[in-house]
Amino acid sequence: MRTAVIAACVFIAACAGEPHGAPVRVIIPRGASFGQAAESLSHDGVIGSAKLFTLYGRVVGGDRNIKPGTYLLKHGTPWNSIIDALNGGHGLVNTVTIPEGWSIAQITPALARTLKVPADSVAAAVRDTALLARLDVPNPTLEGYLFPDTYAFPLGTTARQAVREMVYSFERRWKPSWDSAALAMKINRNDLVTMASIVEKEARLPEERPVIAAVYYNRLRKGMLLQADPTVQYALGHHVGRVLYKDLAIKSPYNTYVNKGLPPGPIASPGVASLAAAASPANVQYLYFVASTDGHHEFRTTLEQHANAVRQVRAAMPRRAPPRMLAMADPAPKASAPRATPTKTTLRMSSRTTAPTKSIKTASAARRTVTTSKSTKTPAKSTTKKSTGTSTKKTVSGTTSSR
């Protein structure tokens, strides 16, 4: 009689309940027993008692054919529905993690593998004109707007559906106060996301993000070239261990060594921290920074201070690992300037200074003018040891150093 009462209670509990709340991601490892699956369900709060659920599974014969994988299940789901899901593979999802700082070129193959769809379908999805119009993105792709996160896509999810979910995630994270910040800085949301993407690629320490953003904003206000190595990497279209002198002259609107202002759009997917830094930069006057051996940056206001910081960082680093630093102003020398072969201790100096502009908007306009004019003029590579300019970039054997 006692056993019968317990069994009756178990069956009543198994069939009662109503699914509610957000779905919970439950992982059933390959080769796991039904009891181990029950423990996972209990640990994630989908069921109350792993022992009773195991007993129920044995009684109804649902413990013999569970399918491994990642499931999305809601709290309060009746036990018979859970067992049906485990036996039939219903609720199975494919998970993928998109790290902060990934570009569409990196996201596309990851999504294709996860969804088991052709890469071409993902490439088409990130050009969704409806999403581009809704976000008011002036670029051909959704670069920067596929929010970095861990996603669980149900089996059968299409590339277009997955991309839409990633864009919706970006919209859920976006704060209205960032729109107000962009307006106050006389830039639009695309500019702010673009700045955040550069900060995402540059920063190594969380507390330095607002300072790095401030450095770039200060340079824009002064009408100076950003000279951000990550934008050159993006312009190249592939990863390189070091940005070479020849790379700095690549003809691309994303080359901030040639074009003034921000690039046309983001170069990666920034996370919340970088978006917040771009919307609220630190109140500092720095114009230069150089990375030290432990990954933090030394920030300076004047060229002389920066040169001293470079020497200090260089002295503390192994010769084979030169510091990566932020250059200043326009890298192109005067036409008559002599060219010298760089050595291990050569400082790359610009022989021109750039006239300041009144606002970031003006700098962006200058950048767009350069882009649309499709100039064929290629800036010369300056490798002279002497210069009257205000820019410096440490080089080793003809390369700019890179993290």
C-alpha positions, 0 to 999 in steps of 0.5 A, a space after each residue: 500500500 505504501 509503495 502504491 501511494 508513493 507511486 501515485 504521488 509520483 505520477 500525479 507530480 509527473 503530470 502536474 505543473 505548467 511550464 513557466 519562466 525563461 528556458 533553462 539550458 540543460 546539458 546531457 553529456 554523451 554516454 550519460 545514464 538516465 540517473 545522471 541526466 536526472 541529476 543535471 535536470 535537478 541541478 538546473 532547477 527543472 525538476 525537484 527530485 532527481 531520485 523520484 524522477 529517475 524512479 518515474 523514468 524507470 516505471 514508464 520505460 523512458 530511461 532507455 533511449 535518452 539523446 545527449 545534447 543541450 536542451 532548453 527546458 522550462 521550470 514546471 514542465 511535466 515530467 512526462 513532457 521532459 522524458 518525451 523531450 529527452 527520448 525524441 530529441 525535442 528541445 535540443 539546441 546548438 550552442 555557440 559562444 561569440 567572444 567580444 572583439 570577433 569580426 564577422 569574418 570570424 563569426 561567419 564560419 562559427 555560425 555555419 558550423 554550429 547551425 550546420 548551414 553553408 557559410 554563404 547563407 550566413 554571409 547573406 544573413 549579415 547583409 539583411 537589408 531590413 535589419 540594416 535599415 532598422 538599425 540605421 547602419 550605413 554599411 553593407 553588413 551588420 559588423 559590430 551589431 552581432 552582440 558577443 554572447 553565448 547563444 543556444 539555437 534550436 535545431 533547424 535554426 536558419 542563418 537569418 534567424 540566428 543573425 536576427 537573434 544576435 541583433 536583438 541581443 544587441 538592441 536589448 543591451 543598448 542603453 538610451 543614455 548612450 544615444 544621449 551621450 552620442 548626441 552630446 559628442 556630436 556623433 551618431 550611434 554608428 560612430 559610437 559603436 565604431 569607437 567601441 569596436 576599436 577600444 575592444 581591440 585595443 584594451 587588455 585591462 577593463 579599467 583602461 577602456 574609458 581612457 583609451 576611448 578618451 585618447 582617440 576622442 582627443 585625437 579626433 578633436 584635434 584633427 589628428 589621425 587615429 593611427 589605430 593598428 586594429 583598423 589596419 588589420 581590418 583593412 587587410 582582411 586577415 590577421 597578421 602578427 605584426 603590422 608592417 610599413 607596407 600595410 600602413 599604406 593600404 588603400 582602404 577607408 578603414 586605414 586610419 593611418 591615411 584617412 582622418 576621423 573614424 573609419 566608416 563602421 565598426 571593425 568588430 563586435 564590442 561588448 557592453 564594457 567597451 560600448 559604455 567606455 565609448 559613451 562615457 570616456 575618461 576625463 583626461 587629456 592624453 594623446 599617446 599610449 604605449 603597451 607595457 610588458 604586463 599588458 597595461 598601457 602608459 598614457 601621456 599627454 605630450 610627445 616628449 613624455 611619450 618618447 620617455 615612456 617608450 624608452 622606459 618600456 623598451 628598456 624593460 622588454 626583451 629585444 624580440 618583443 618590442 612595445 606596441 604604441 599609439 602613433 600620432 598625426 599623419 605618417 606621411 613625410 614631406 616629398 623631399 624628406 630622405 628615406 632611411 632603412 629602419 633599424 631595431 631602434 628606429 623611431 618612426 616620425 612624421 614630418 607633418 602636423 595636422 591642423 586641429 578641427 573644431 569637433 569630432 563631427 568635422 573630423 568624421 566629415 574629413 574622413 568621408 571626404 577622403 573616402 569618397 574622393 577615391 584618391 590614388 595618392 599613396 602616402 610615403 613611408 617615413 623611416 627617418 631618424 630625424 623629424 620636425 613632426 609630432 608623431 612617433 611609432 616604434 619599429 623593429 626591422 621595418 615592422 610596427 610592433 603588435 600584440 
